[in-house]
Amino acid sequence: MFCTCDDYYFRVMERKKQLCYHIIAQQLSVAMSKHNAIEMTDSRYPEITSKLTTISTRE
């Protein structure tokens, strides 16, 4: 498994940890059946990220 976070880059890649907290959370959610998987094409990336930007500016 791979993650783009700094925790993965600095700790997992340097073998200080086995997994980053994002991958641990993802694995826990799957194990507990508490996840939703949504498949979409790469062409929707700008649309989705623009919505996330809108959400974060409201908080």
SEVO-945888 format. One record per residue: residue number from 1; residue in one letter; x, y, z of N, C-alpha, C in turn. Coordinates in Angstrom, 2 decimals, always signed. Example, Ala and Ser with C-alpha at 12.3 -4.5 7.8 and 13.67 -1.06 7.14 Angstrom:
<recs>
{rec 1,"A",{+13.19,-5.69,+7.80},{+12.30,-4.50,+7.80},{+13.20,-3.30,+7.80}}
{rec 2,"S",{+12.85,-2.25,+7.08},{+13.67,-1.06,+7.14},{+12.90,+0.03,+7.87}}
</recs>
This chain:
<recs>
{rec 1,"M",{+0.83,-1.17,+0.00},{+0.00,+0.00,+0.00},{+0.88,+1.24,+0.00}}
{rec 2,"F",{+0.33,+2.31,-0.53},{+1.07,+3.56,-0.64},{+0.17,+4.74,-0.28}}
{rec 3,"C",{+0.75,+5.74,+0.33},{+0.04,+6.97,+0.66},{+0.94,+8.15,+0.29}}
{rec 4,"T",{+0.34,+9.27,-0.04},{+1.13,+10.44,-0.43},{+1.41,+11.38,+0.74}}
{rec 5,"C",{+1.05,+11.00,+1.95},{+1.23,+11.90,+3.10},{+2.69,+11.93,+3.57}}
{rec 6,"D",{+3.01,+12.98,+4.34},{+4.36,+13.14,+4.89},{+4.72,+12.01,+5.86}}
{rec 7,"D",{+3.74,+11.55,+6.63},{+3.98,+10.46,+7.58},{+4.50,+9.23,+6.84}}
{rec 8,"Y",{+3.88,+8.91,+5.72},{+4.34,+7.76,+4.93},{+5.74,+8.02,+4.40}}
{rec 9,"Y",{+5.93,+9.19,+3.82},{+7.22,+9.49,+3.19},{+8.37,+9.47,+4.19}}
{rec 10,"F",{+8.20,+10.13,+5.32},{+9.31,+10.26,+6.27},{+9.46,+9.09,+7.23}}
{rec 11,"R",{+8.39,+8.39,+7.53},{+8.50,+7.32,+8.52},{+8.41,+5.93,+7.92}}
{rec 12,"V",{+7.49,+5.72,+7.00},{+7.35,+4.40,+6.41},{+8.48,+4.13,+5.42}}
{rec 13,"M",{+8.77,+5.11,+4.58},{+9.84,+4.92,+3.59},{+11.20,+4.75,+4.26}}
{rec 14,"E",{+11.38,+5.37,+5.41},{+12.64,+5.23,+6.15},{+12.59,+4.06,+7.13}}
{rec 15,"R",{+11.54,+3.27,+7.04},{+11.37,+2.05,+7.84},{+11.30,+2.32,+9.35}}
{rec 16,"K",{+10.79,+3.49,+9.73},{+10.58,+3.79,+11.14},{+9.22,+3.27,+11.59}}
{rec 17,"K",{+8.29,+3.17,+10.65},{+6.95,+2.64,+10.90},{+6.57,+1.74,+9.73}}
{rec 18,"Q",{+5.59,+0.86,+9.95},{+5.14,-0.01,+8.87},{+4.07,+0.65,+8.02}}
{rec 19,"L",{+3.20,+1.46,+8.63},{+2.09,+2.09,+7.92},{+1.87,+3.51,+8.43}}
{rec 20,"C",{+1.32,+4.37,+7.59},{+0.93,+5.70,+8.05},{-0.47,+5.62,+8.64}}
{rec 21,"Y",{-0.87,+6.68,+9.32},{-2.18,+6.68,+9.98},{-3.34,+6.66,+8.98}}
{rec 22,"H",{-3.13,+7.15,+7.76},{-4.19,+7.10,+6.75},{-4.47,+5.65,+6.33}}
{rec 23,"I",{-3.42,+4.89,+6.11},{-3.59,+3.49,+5.69},{-4.18,+2.67,+6.84}}
{rec 24,"I",{-3.75,+2.95,+8.07},{-4.32,+2.26,+9.23},{-5.82,+2.54,+9.32}}
{rec 25,"A",{-6.21,+3.80,+9.16},{-7.63,+4.17,+9.22},{-8.41,+3.50,+8.10}}
{rec 26,"Q",{-7.83,+3.44,+6.91},{-8.50,+2.81,+5.77},{-8.70,+1.32,+6.04}}
{rec 27,"Q",{-7.68,+0.65,+6.55},{-7.79,-0.78,+6.84},{-8.80,-1.04,+7.95}}
{rec 28,"L",{-8.83,-0.19,+8.97},{-9.83,-0.34,+10.04},{-11.25,-0.18,+9.49}}
{rec 29,"S",{-11.45,+0.82,+8.64},{-12.80,+1.04,+8.11},{-13.27,-0.13,+7.27}}
{rec 30,"V",{-12.37,-0.74,+6.51},{-12.74,-1.92,+5.72},{-13.06,-3.09,+6.66}}
{rec 31,"A",{-12.21,-3.31,+7.66},{-12.41,-4.42,+8.60},{-13.72,-4.28,+9.36}}
{rec 32,"M",{-14.12,-3.04,+9.63},{-15.35,-2.79,+10.39},{-16.56,-2.56,+9.48}}
{rec 33,"S",{-16.37,-2.71,+8.17},{-17.43,-2.45,+7.18},{-18.03,-1.06,+7.34}}
{rec 34,"K",{-17.16,-0.09,+7.55},{-17.58,+1.30,+7.75},{-17.05,+2.20,+6.63}}
{rec 35,"H",{-16.96,+1.67,+5.43},{-16.39,+2.44,+4.33},{-17.33,+2.48,+3.13}}
{rec 36,"N",{-17.10,+3.45,+2.29},{-17.80,+3.56,+1.01},{-16.75,+3.69,-0.08}}
{rec 37,"A",{-16.86,+2.90,-1.10},{-15.94,+2.99,-2.23},{-16.68,+3.62,-3.40}}
{rec 38,"I",{-16.07,+4.64,-3.96},{-16.66,+5.33,-5.10},{-15.63,+5.31,-6.22}}
{rec 39,"E",{-16.00,+4.75,-7.34},{-15.11,+4.73,-8.49},{-15.52,+5.81,-9.46}}
{rec 40,"M",{-14.51,+6.53,-9.96},{-14.78,+7.58,-10.95},{-13.56,+7.75,-11.83}}
{rec 41,"T",{-13.76,+8.40,-12.93},{-12.67,+8.61,-13.87},{-11.78,+9.77,-13.41}}
{rec 42,"D",{-10.56,+9.79,-13.88},{-9.63,+10.86,-13.55},{-10.13,+12.22,-14.04}}
{rec 43,"S",{-10.94,+12.21,-15.07},{-11.42,+13.48,-15.62},{-12.32,+14.24,-14.62}}
{rec 44,"R",{-12.81,+13.56,-13.59},{-13.66,+14.21,-12.58},{-12.86,+14.82,-11.44}}
{rec 45,"Y",{-11.55,+14.64,-11.44},{-10.69,+15.14,-10.37},{-10.87,+16.64,-10.12}}
{rec 46,"P",{-10.81,+17.50,-11.13},{-11.00,+18.94,-10.87},{-12.36,+19.26,-10.23}}
{rec 47,"E",{-13.39,+18.59,-10.67},{-14.73,+18.81,-10.11},{-14.77,+18.45,-8.63}}
{rec 48,"I",{-14.24,+17.30,-8.30},{-14.27,+16.82,-6.91},{-13.40,+17.69,-6.01}}
{rec 49,"T",{-12.18,+18.01,-6.44},{-11.30,+18.81,-5.59},{-11.82,+20.24,-5.43}}
{rec 50,"S",{-12.50,+20.77,-6.42},{-13.06,+22.11,-6.26},{-14.16,+22.11,-5.21}}
{rec 51,"K",{-14.92,+21.02,-5.10},{-15.94,+20.90,-4.07},{-15.30,+20.81,-2.68}}
{rec 52,"L",{-14.19,+20.11,-2.56},{-13.50,+20.00,-1.28},{-12.95,+21.35,-0.85}}
{rec 53,"T",{-12.46,+22.12,-1.79},{-11.96,+23.47,-1.50},{-13.09,+24.35,-1.00}}
{rec 54,"T",{-14.25,+24.24,-1.60},{-15.41,+25.00,-1.18},{-15.82,+24.63,+0.24}}
{rec 55,"I",{-15.79,+23.36,+0.55},{-16.16,+22.88,+1.89},{-15.17,+23.41,+2.93}}
{rec 56,"S",{-13.88,+23.35,+2.64},{-12.88,+23.77,+3.63},{-12.89,+25.27,+3.88}}
{rec 57,"T",{-13.30,+26.08,+2.91},{-13.35,+27.52,+3.12},{-14.57,+27.94,+3.93}}
{rec 58,"R",{-15.59,+27.09,+4.00},{-16.78,+27.38,+4.79},{-16.55,+27.16,+6.27}}
{rec 59,"E",{-15.60,+26.34,+6.64},{-15.37,+25.97,+8.05},{-14.63,+27.01,+8.82}}
</recs>
